[in-house]
Amino acid sequence: MQTLSLVLLLIAASVPLALLARWSNLPYAVALVLGGMALAFVPFMPRVALDPQLVLVLFLPPLLQAGAFFMPWRPFKANLRPILLLAIGLVACTTAAIGLATRWLMPDLPWAVCFALGAIVSPPDAVAATAVLESMRLPKRIVVVLEGESLVNDASGLILYNIAIAAALTGMFSWSEAGARFVLVGGGGAILGAACGLAVVRGLRRLHEPMLEIAVTMLLAYASYIAADRIGLSGVLSTVAAGLVLGWHAPETMSPQTRIQAKAAWDVLVFLLNSLVFLLIGLSLNEVATRVAPRALLELAGIGLLLSLVAIVVRMAWVFPAAYLPRLLVPAIRRRDPYPPWRWLVIIGWTGMRGVVSLAAALAIPATLPDGSPFPGRDAVLVLTFVVILITLVGQATTLGPLIRRLGVARPGGGGDAHAPHRLRIARAGLAAMTAKADDPLEGAIVRDLLPELSLRAGASPRQGAQAIEATARLVLMLEARAAERAELLALHRSAEIDDDTLRVLQEELDLEELRLRRSLAAMRGE
């Protein structure tokens, strides 16, 4: 009962904190973390001891799948090289740098524990990145690279973390075995997740029940994560792969009613989970502060500040050679993809917020070694992780907006309707489908009456002289026209003539129009 009361209290607190973030122009995630830290000092608040498995299994899968579902697949694939350089190369480099710095600052800590801390704080967090970037008007390519990195790097960080913890527990480490495990765990997880996604897509084609379809998409997030985790594969990459597959096939497998209701349901779910995650990060201050003496806490806070600076400097130093060297050494890459503006790289380098995955990984460190002795430096690792999360999330997230404005990187708000040409094209497909039926002996009169309205949608000159017709048949034919428009829209997307944003905007317009027509048809039929 106490847990339920705490959850309800946090959900209630998230509403004023979200409003405060809007009024103060603070990133939403930052306001929630600071609000959680403030709640930690309220006398009647219970002490929060986060269960790492609860965080990783309950919160992470749906948030990862939601991010992957809306990730535009073609830009993601086109930017796979910079995404993997950040998500794998930079994570490994940061792990090594943090491990070396920790060993230098705290020589009593074993090497394996130092590198475990490096793996814990090396990956920027997917939840934090999405929460911060959604309010920024950045160029689309920067957003794709950053969100793509955040979806993949949690997996690489957790794999390195498991390798380091295993080394700390056993006292043994093999580079070849670690490399093979990294490839097997990551690749196997992605393959399993893609298979789960395809299986769900096939099932959705047969359900035809919006509530059930939405429930299945939510279950997919957990099933793909837990199935991979249970057999020793990457649950993160499994969920991401399942979300990418589901997002690609959603326009052709889900009905308009399902898509509209699913978007509303998922928006609420993501808001609630994000709110709980960031509030729990702030509330975990109690858990962190009670583990060490006040004097040691101050000393560890200073070390955490230095490690945060190391993580920030390493990321900033990585992005420039990672962007320029491949183009400098391989002319084909340079011709196909010219050098990016240095201002873009500064923004990518500065967007390295850590979050709940790092905290959960730190909490998941075993309390004892196999011989029963305490795990060396466990409390220190937890404190240092919290400090790094706090500095990168609050410090970098609050300065990202001013930095974007200072560098002039913000995407300008375009005047007019960027989707108008494509809207006109799919409307012409609907007009063409009905024009082909104009001479039909049974439906021709009805079609001819519809042509003026369809012509106006398609920007053509309407024909005059339509006669009154039976309303039900008119609605049926209007639905046929929308089906033709939808087919044209999907063909434009699959042939890469429009991007994912245009697909979603125009698809939502067609969904709403089709729902209106179907409700009118049902009312006329007395259904």
N, C-alpha and C positions, 0 to 999 in steps of 0.2 A: 504493500500500500504506500510505503514511503517513497519507493521508486516511481510509482505512478504519479504521486503528488509532485515529485521533483520534475518529472517530464512535463506535466501540465503547467507548472510554474515557469519552466524555461520557454515553453511555447508561448505563454502569455507575455513573457518578458521580450520575446523576439519582435513583437509588433511595435511597441514604442521605440525599441532600439533601431528597427528598420526605418521608422519615421525620423528618428534622430539622425541617422546616416544620410537620409535624403535632405533634411534641412541644413545639416552642417557640411554637406558635400564630402563626407567621409566615405571611403569604400565600405560597403555593407559588411564584409568580413571583419574589418578592423573594429567597427562599432560593436559587433557582437563579441569579439574577443575581449575588448576593454570592458564591455558590460558584464561579461562572465567573471573577469577579474574583480570588478567591483562587488558582484554578488558573493564572491568568495569570502569577503570580509563582513558580510551581514551575519549577525550573531546566530540567528535561528536556522541559517542554511546548513543542511547536513554536509558532512565531508564527502566529497565525490572521489571514489576510487574507480577509475576507468578500467573496465575489462578489455584488454587489447583485442581479444577474439570478437567481442561484441562490436567494437569499433570497426574492425576489418570486415566482418561478415555482415553486420546489420546495416551499416551506413555506406560503406565503400561501393559495393556492387551496383546499387541503383544509381548512384551519382556518376560512376564511371560509365554505365550503359547510357545514361541520358546524354553525357558529353559525347560519347561515340556515335549515338544515334543521329545527332545533329551535326556531326563532323562531315563537311563536304568531302566525298570520297576522292574525286579527281584531284582537287588541290592537295589533299593529304598525300596521295600517291605521287603527285608531281614534286612535292617537297619532302619526300621520304629521306633523301640524303641529309639535308640539314636537321631534320627531326631526329634521325638516328644518331647523328654526330652529337647532338645535345643529350638525347635520352640515354645513350649507351656510353659514348666516348667521354662526355663531360661528367657523367655520373661516376665513371671509373676514375677519372682524373681528380675529381673533388674528393672521392673516397680516400685516394692515396694522399692528397694534400692535407686533408683534415686529420687523417691518421698520423702522418708525420708531425704535424703541428701539435697534436694532442700529446704525442710521445715526448716532444721537446718541452712542452709546458708542464706535463705531468709524468715525469720519468718513471714513477712507481707503477703506472698502469701497464699491464702486459700489452704486447704488440697487437695481439688478436682483438683485445677490447678496444684499443685505439682505432683500429680499422673498422670494427663494428660500429663505433660512434660515427666514423666517416660515412659508412654506408647508410646509417640512419638519417643523417642530415643532408646527404648529397642530393636527393631528388626533390626539386620543387613540386609542390603538391597540386594534383589535378583539381581538387575542390577549391583550393585557394585561388589558383590561376583563373578558373572559370568565374568565380565570384567577383574577382577584381576586374577582369578584362571585359565583362559584360557591360560595364558602364563607360568604357573607353571607346572613343571613335578612332580606332587604329586602322591602318590599311589592312585589307583582308588577308594578305599574305603573312603579315606579322602575326595576326590572330591564329591563322591555321598552324603556323610553325610552333607557336607557344602552346596552344591547346593540344596539338598533336604530341609535342614533347611531354606535356604533363600527363597524357594518357598512357604513354609507354614507359616513362622513366620510373614510375613507382615500382613497376615490375623489376627493372634492372637493379634498383636500389634494394628491394627486398631480397632478391636472389643473392646479391653480394652480402647482404646482412646475414642471411642464413649460412652462407659459407664461412663468414667470419665467426659467427657464434659457434658453429660446429668446430672450427679450429680452436676456439677458446675452451670448449668443453673437452676435446680429445687431445689437444696439444699437437695435432698433426695437420699439415697443409700440403697440397700438391697443386701446382699451377695447371698441369695438364688436366687433372681431374676436375678442378674448378672451372676451367674453360669449357670442357665437355658438358658439365652439369649446367652451366649458364645457357648454352645453346639448346640442350635437351629440354630444360624446364621452360624456357621462353618460347621456343618454337612449338613444343608439344602443347603448351597452353593455348597458343594462338590457333592451332589446327583444331583442337577440341572445341574451342569457343565458336569458330566458324561453322563446325558441324552442328553444334547446338542451335546456332542461329538459323541455319538452313532447315533444320528439322522443324523449328517453330514456324518459319515462313510457310512451309508446306501445310502445317496444321492450321494456320490462320486462314488459308484459302478455303477451308472447309467449315469453319466455325459459324460465320455469319451472325454473330451475336456480340455486340460491342462490349458489354460488361465482361464477358468471358475472354474476349480478345485482349482487353486491357489487362485483365488478371494474368493472362499467359505471358504478356510482355514483361510484367513485373516479376513473375516467377522465373523467367529466363535469366534475369540478372543474377539471382541467387543460385539457380541451378548451375549455370555455367561457371560461376566462381567456386562453389562448393565442390562440384564434380572434379574440377582441375586440382583444387587444393588437396582433396582427399587422396589423389594418386600421385601427389608430389610434383605437380606442374604449376605454372604460374596462373593463379586465379585472376590476377589483374589483367593479363593479356587475354585470357579466355573471355572475360566479360567484355573487354574492349572489342575483340574480334566479333563476338555475338552482336554487340550494339552496331558495329559498322555494317554487318550483313543485314540486320533488321532494318536499319535506316535506309539502305540502298533499295530494298524490296518493298518498303512500306507504301510507296505511291501506287503500286499495282496489286498489293495483297489486302490492304485495309480499305473498308468502305468509307465514304465521306463522314458518316455519323461516327464511326470508330475513331477516325483521325481527330475530329474536333473534340470528342469526349476524352480521348487519350491525352491530347495536349493539355487540357484543363487538369486532368487527374495527375499527370506527371509534373506539371508546373507546381501544384500544391505540394506534392510529395517531395520534390527537390527543395522547395523553399523550407519545408519543415525540417528535413534532414540537414540541410546546410545550417539552419539556425541552431539546431541542437549540437552539431559538430563544433561550430565556432564558440558557442557558449560553453561547451564542455572543455574546450581548450583553456578558456579563461578560468573556469572553475577548478581546473586541475592545479592551479596555483597552490591551493591548500595541500594537495597530495605532495607536490614538489617541496614546498617550504618546510613541511614537517619531517622530511627525511634526513636533513643535515642541520648542524648547529648554525646559529645566525652568522658567526664569524666565517665559518666555512662556506656558507651560502654566498656571502659577499665576494669571497675569493673565487668561487666557481662562477659567479656572475661576471667577474672581470675576465676570466678565461673564456667564458661563453661569448663575450663581446669580441675578443680577439679571434675566436674561431669563426664567428659570423663574418668578420672582415675578411678572413682567409677565403671563406666560401664565396663572398661577393667578388673579391679580386680575381679568384680563379675563374669564375664564370665570365667576368668581363674580359679577362685575358684570353679565354678560349674562343669566344665567338668571332673575333676578328680573323685569326688565322684559319679557323674552321670555315669561314665564308670565303676568304680570299685565296688561300693556298690551292684548293682544288681547281679553281678557275685559272690560277696562274700556271699550274703544272699541266692541266689538261685543256688544250684549246677548244675541244669539242664542247666541254661544259661551258666555257666562257662564251662561245658563240650562241649556244642554246639558251643560256641563262646569264646575262651580264652581271657585273659586280653590283651588289645591292648598295644603296646609300649608307654611308657610315652612321647616319642618324638612326636608321633602322636597327643597326647592330647595337648601338648604345641602349636603345629601348629593350631589345631582346636580352642584352647583358644585365640590365637592371631588374628584369622581371624574374626574380628567383625566390618567390615566397615559399617558405616551408609551412607544413600544416599538420593535419591530424594523422596522416600515415606515419610521419616521423615520430610523433608522440606515442602512437600505438606500438610501433616497433620497439621504442625504448622501454615501454611498460612490459613488453613481452619477453624481455631478457630473463632467463631463468634466475631464480633466487639463489640457487646453490649449484655447485659443480657436482659431477657424478660421485665424488668421494664424500659429499655432504658438507664441504666447506663453503662459505659464502662466495657468491660470484664476485670477482674482484671489480670494484669501481662501479657497481650497478647504480647506486644512488647518485654518484657523481655524473654518470652518463645521462640519467634522467633529468637532472638539473640543467646540465649543459644543453641537452636537446630542447628543453623548454625555453631557455634563453635565446637559442638560435631561432626557434620558431617566432618568438616574440619580436626580436629585432628585425628579422627579414620580413615578417608579415606586416607588422605595424610600421616599421621604418620605410621599407621599400614601397609598400602599397600606398601609403599616404603621400609619398613624394613622386609617385609615378605620373599622376595627372599633371602636376606642374612641370615635370620634365618633358612630357609629351608636348605641352603647349610651348615651352621654351625652345624646343628643337623644331617646332613646326611640323610634327609628324602626324598630327590628327587628320583623319580623313575628312575632307570638306563635305558638308551637307549639300547634296545635289539638289538643284531646283528642278521642278517638274516631276514627272512620273517616269522613272527609269524602266519600268516594266511595260509601258504602254505599247511599244512595237510588238512585243511577244504576246500581249493580251489581244492585240488586233489580229495577229497571225492565227492564234487558236480559234478566235471567233470566226475567221474566214473558213477554217476547217469545218466548224459546225454549220455554217451557211452552205458550204459545198455539199455536205452530207444531205441536207434537206432539199437543196436545189435538184439533186439527182432523183428525188422522189416526187418532183412537182407534177410529172405527167402520169403518176400512178393512178389507175382507175379507181382504187378504193380510198387512198389517202391524199390524192392530189389536191383536192379542194382545201383540206385542212392545212397541208404544207404551204399552199399559196397564201393562205391567210397568215401563216407564221413568218413568211419571208420578209415583210416590212420590218418586224422587230429584229429578226436576225441580221438583216442588212444594216440596220442602224448600229448594232453591236460590232459588225465587221467593217464599218466605215464606208459602206456602199450606198448607192441610191436606192431607197425602198420602192417596191412596186406598189401601185395603188389598186383600189377596187376589190379588196379582199371581202369575202362574204362571211356572215356569222356562222360559226361552227359549234359543234358540241365540245364543251369545255374539257371533258375528260380526255378525249382523243388529242386535243391540243397539248395538254400537259404531258402525255405520253411521248409525243413527238419532240417537245421541248427537251425532255430527258434524253432522247436519242441524240439530239444536237449537242447536249452537254457531254454525252459519252464520246462523241466524235472530237469535241474540243479537248477532252481529257486525254484521248489517245494521241492527238497532235502534240499536246504539252509534254507527255511522256516521251514521245519520239524526239522532240527538240532537246530534252534533257539527256537522253541516252546517246544522241549524236553529238553531244558537247556544244550545242549551239546556245544553250542557256546554262547558267550556274545553279547551284543548289538554292541560293537565296531566292532567285526568280521563280524556280520550281515551287518553293514553299508558299510564296506570296500568291501566285496565280492558282495554285492548287487549293489554297484555303478559300479564295474567292469562288472557285467552282464548287467546292464542298458546301459552302453556305447557300449558294444558289440552288444546288441540287437538293439539299435538305428542304428548302422553301418549297420547291416544286413537288417533292414527294409528300410533304405534309398537306399541301393543297389537294393533291391527288387522293390521299387517304381520306381527307375530309369529304370529298365529293363521292367517294365510294362507300362512305359510312363506316370506315375501318377504325 
